[in-house]
Structure formats: C-alpha cells, structure tokens
Amino acid sequence: MLGLQYFSFNDLWSPLFLAFMIMMTALYFVVIGPVAEKARGSEKATTRQKVMFLCGMLILYMAQGGPISLFGHTMFTFHMLSMALSYIAAPPLIMRGIPAWVWRKALDYRPVRWFSFLAHPIVAALLFNGLFSFYHIPVIHDYVMLNFTVHRLYYIVLFITAMLMWGSLVHPIPERDRGSGLHKIGYIFLNMVLLTPACGLIIFASESIYETYSNPNAWVAAMGYCVSPETQLRLQGLGGPSFFNFLSTAQQDQQVGGIVMKMIQELIFGVMLAYVFFQWYRKESQEDDENIPLQVSGRTEA
C-alpha cells in the first residue's frame, strides 16, 4: 500500500533507536524497583504509572523510530502525525508515568534549578510553539531535513520544550503544582491559539511549500539519513515522494498534514480541558461542602 517492499527491516524499525528505547525503559524499571527500595522519600510506582510510561514510550518509538517516522519522509501527512504523537501525545504520558520522588530529586539538582525559569507556563508555551512554528517555515524545514545533526538536535530540543510545556498542566510533583483550574484552562487555550498560525500557513498555502516533499533530488537526499545506502539508491529511480503519495498532489498532502496536526492537538487538549475542568469543579465543590458545617456551627453557637 505504502511501498513497504522498497524498504528493509532496518529502514522500517530503526533497531538502534529501538535498543535505546528498550534501555531507557529498563532503566525506568530499575529506578522504580531496586533504586526506589533504597532511596529516601521514595514511593512505590503504581500500575497506572507503569502503564502510562510504557504507552508513552511506545508512542514515542512508533513516531520517531517506527514506520510512522519513515513515512514521515515520504508524505507530509505522516510527518505531522509523527510530530503530534511525539510532542503532544507522548510527553504527558511519560511525565505522569515517572513517580513524583524521581522528579523531586531531578528538579532539586542544582544545575537543573538554574534553568527553572524555562518551566514558567508562559515561557514554556512560547518556547515550544515558537520552535514548532519556526521549524515549519519552508526554508528552515528543508534545511533541518537535509542536515542530520541539526535534525536530531532540533528534535531533542523540541521534545524538551514539549515536556516543559506539558509540565504546567500535568505537574509531576503534586505539592509544587501552583496552577489553579482557571489558570490551566487559560493555558490550554493559549497553547491551542499559539499553534494555529503554523497550521494555518500549512493548510492554506496555495502550493506545496517544502522542497523535501516535492523536489525528487531534495527528497532522496533527505531519505539518505533514515534508510540504508542500498535503499537510497533504489529510491532514486522512483521519481520522488509522489511515488508513495496516495493523495492527489503534494499540496493536498500538505493540507491534510496540517489538518491532522491541528485535529490531534484539539482532541488531546480537549480531553485535558475536560479533565482540568472537572478536577477544578470537584475541588470547589469539596471546599463548599467543608464550609457548610462551619457556617451551621457558627449559627448554633450564636
């Protein structure tokens, strides 16, 4: 369907990245297991936390190392799906999957505290959405896609800023969460608004704006960073990314990609909005219920 026969197992599944993700997952279980038993102030990870962490790591691997990542180089729609899963879906799951005691020790480490200002909600929102939008300026995007080291570094920085952005909504240390329900609702809307211009540019462009998805030579060069030399040689005779595009044109693929990104963001932030609202409502209701006996007792004594 998508030309799977043109790619090897290594091209499709990125064994080195898979090994890295398995090592990080193993490290997680060592930390929440043997290390937690000896660490002062530690608490046992719940089954829910373990499931959330594993789901987050699986999503991140599929988006950055699995077939979604590979086809993100052949169709812009898959590229945006990969971005949405990597920076909107995976970070909150990974963050909530790591026990609070681990975060306390990590965030209290002095070098980390020097950069704590980056976790301020407004700063984090501007950093992530700004870097995401900057990356999708055509000349910047094509440059990053054609330079392997820059590409990897940019994606790492994007992931870090995504974690910072999500930290204000799913704070990993409950007692340090200073954001009220109303503030979090406003923060969700801020992030939804900040990402809109980039998606709008992509969706409403009158033509395909990215060379790496329309120029066969640029595309083959970009593919060289995610496939073997043999596969790259094989791809040179296929006429460019249009060979793998099941949509009519590169422009249509670009438009669908922008819509996919915006829809996934709206869906995930919509779920988070509902969660924050009901948590806020429940907290307010509990406070009202606690105040009622005090008011009744005051009238009785009078």
N, C-alpha and C positions, 0 to 999 in steps of 0.2 A: 504493500500500500504506500509506504513512505520511502521505498527504495532500501529497505533493510539489507537486501542481498549485496549491496555495494560496500557494506561496512563489516569489519571484523568484530569479534567479541570484545577485543580491547578497545576499539573505537566506541562501541555502544555502552560499555560498562565501566570504563576507566578504572582498572584494577588497583592502580596506585592510590587513587583518591578513595576507593572503597577500603583499602587496607588502612588508610589514615583514619577514616570514619570509624572503622572497627576498633582501632587502637584507642580513639577518644572515648568510645562507648565502654570499652573495657576499663579505661581509667576512671570513668564515672562510677562503675560498679565497685572498683577498688576503694574509691573515696567514700562512697556511702556505705561500704561494708567494713573491711578491716581498719581503715583510717578513722572512720566515724566512731568505732568502738574505743579508740584510744584518745580521740580529740576531746578537749574540754569544751563543754557547752554544746556538744553535738546532739542532734536528734535523729531518730530513725526515719529514713525516706519512706513515704507511703507508696502503696501500689499505684495510686493515681499519679504520683510524681514520676515513678518509673515509666509508666505507660506514656505519659506526656513527653518525657525526654526521648524515649525511643521513637515515638511518632515524629517528633521534631527532627531528629537526626535522619530518619528515613526520608522525610520530605526534602530535607536539605541535600541528601545524597542524590535522590532522583532528579532534583532540579539542577545540581551542579556537576554530577558525575555520571548520571544515568542517561538513557535515551533522550529525555527532555532536553538535557544540555546539548547533546549532539545536534538534535534537530532545531535547536535554537540558533544554529549557524546556517541552517538551510531555509528556515521560514521565520519571519519576524514574529508571527503569532506564537510560536514555541519559545522564542526569546523572551517575550513579555510574560508568558506563562512561567518560565523559569525565574524571572525577576520577581514576580508576585509570590511564588512559593518560597523563594529564598529569603525575601526581606519582609514579607507581610505575614505569611503563614508560619514559617518555621521558628523565628525568634521567640515569640511569646510562649510557644510550647517548650522550647529548650530552657528558657528562663524559669518557668514555673516548675519544670521538672527537677531543677537543682535545688536541694534543700537550703533553707534560709541560713543555716550556720556556715555553709560554704561561702555564701555571698558575704556574710559578715566578715569573715576572715580575709576574703579577697578585697573587699572595698575598704577595709581598715588598714590595708597595706599602704605605707606612706607614699610611695611613688604613684599609686593609684589615686590617692586623695588629692595630689597636685592637680589632677585633671577632672576633679569632681564637678567643676563648673560646666563641663560639657554635658552633664546629665540634667541640667536645668531644662524643664519642659520646652520652653520657647527655643532655647539654643539647640536642643536635640532635634526638635521638629524642623527648624530651619536648616540644620546640617544635613539631615537625611534627605529631605525633599529637595534641598538645593543641589546636593550632589547627584541625586537621581535625575533631576531635570537637566543639569549641566551635562551629564553623561549622554543624554539623548539629543543634544544639539548635534546635527549631522556630522560636522567636521570633527567634533570631539569623539563621537561614537565610532566613526570609521578609523580614527587614529588609534583608539584604545583596542579595537578589534584586531588591528594589524600589528600590534606590539605586545608580545606575550607577557613580558614582565610588568608592563603598565597595566595590562588587562587583569592580571592576578592581583596586583596591589590595589587596584581600584575596587575590585570586588570584595576584597578583605575589608577595606575602609568602609565600603557601603554596608557590609554586614555589621561592623562595629557600631556605626551610626544608627542602623536599624535597631540594634539592641538598646542603645541609649534612648531612642525614640519610644520604644515599647516599655522601657523601664518606668516611665511616668504613669503608665496605665496598669501594668502588671508588676508592681514593685516587688522585687524578690524578698525584701525584708519588711514584713508587715508593720512592725513598730516604728519604722522610719518612713512609712507612707504618709506624707503630709497633705496629699491632694484630696480635696473634698469631691463628692459625687458631681457637684455642679462644675467644678474646675475640670474634671476628667471628661465630662460631656463636651465642654467647650474645646478641650484639647483634641478630642476625636474629630470634631467639625473642622478645627484648624488644619489638621493633617489631611483631611479629605479635600479641603479647599486648595492647599498648597500643591497637591499633586495634579490638580485639574489642568493647569496651563500646559504642562508637558504632554499629558494625554490628549489635550485638545489640539496641540500642534501636530501630533502624530495622526490623529483621526481625520482632521480636516485639511491636511496638506493636499494640494491639487495634483501632486505626483509623488512617485517614490523618492524619498529624500536620502536614503542610505545606499552608498556605493556597494557595501558588502552584501547587500541583498538584491542588487540589480546589475552590477558590473561583474561579469564572469571572472575576469582576472583578479579583481579585488577579493571576490568570494573564494577562489581557490587558494589565494594567499592566506586568508583568514582561516580556512579549513585546515591548513597545514599545522596549526597549533593544537588541533584536537583529534587528528587522525594520523595514522602511520604514513610514512613516505609512499608506500605502495598504494594505499587508498587515495592519497592526494593525486598521484599520477593517474589513477583510474578516473578520478573526478574531472580531470582536465578535458576529457573528451565528451562530457555530458552537456555542455552548453550553458553552464552556470546554474544558479539556485532555482531558476524557473523549472528545471527538470523535476525537482522534488516538490514544487509548489502545487498543491491540489486546488488552490483558489485560482481565479481567472488571471489576475495580474499581481505584480509586486505591490502596486498601490493598494489593491484590495486586501492583500495580506497584511500590509502595514496598518490599515484601518481596523481590521479585525484584531490585530495585536493590541492596539491602543484601547479598544473596547474591552478586550479580555482583562487587561491590567486594571482598568477602572472598575469593572464589574467585580473582580475578585476583591479589590480594596474595599469597595462599597459593601460587599457581603460580609467580609471579616470585621470591618469596623462597625457594621450594622449590628452584628451579633455582640460585639464588645459594648456597643452603646446600650443595647437592651440589658446586658449583664450589669453594667455600671448603674443604670437607672434603677433596676430592681434591688441591687445592693444598697443603693442610696435610700430608696423608699423604705426598705426593711429596717435600716438603721434609724431613720427618722421615726418610724412607727414604734420601734422599741423604746426610743427616748421619750416619746409621748406617753407610752404605757407606764414607764417608770415614774413620770412626773405626776400622773393621776393620783396614786396613793398618797404622795406627799401633800398634794393640794387638799385631798379629803381629810387627811390627818390634821392639817393646819386649821381647817374649819371646825373639826371636832373639838380640838383643844380650846378654840376661841369660845 
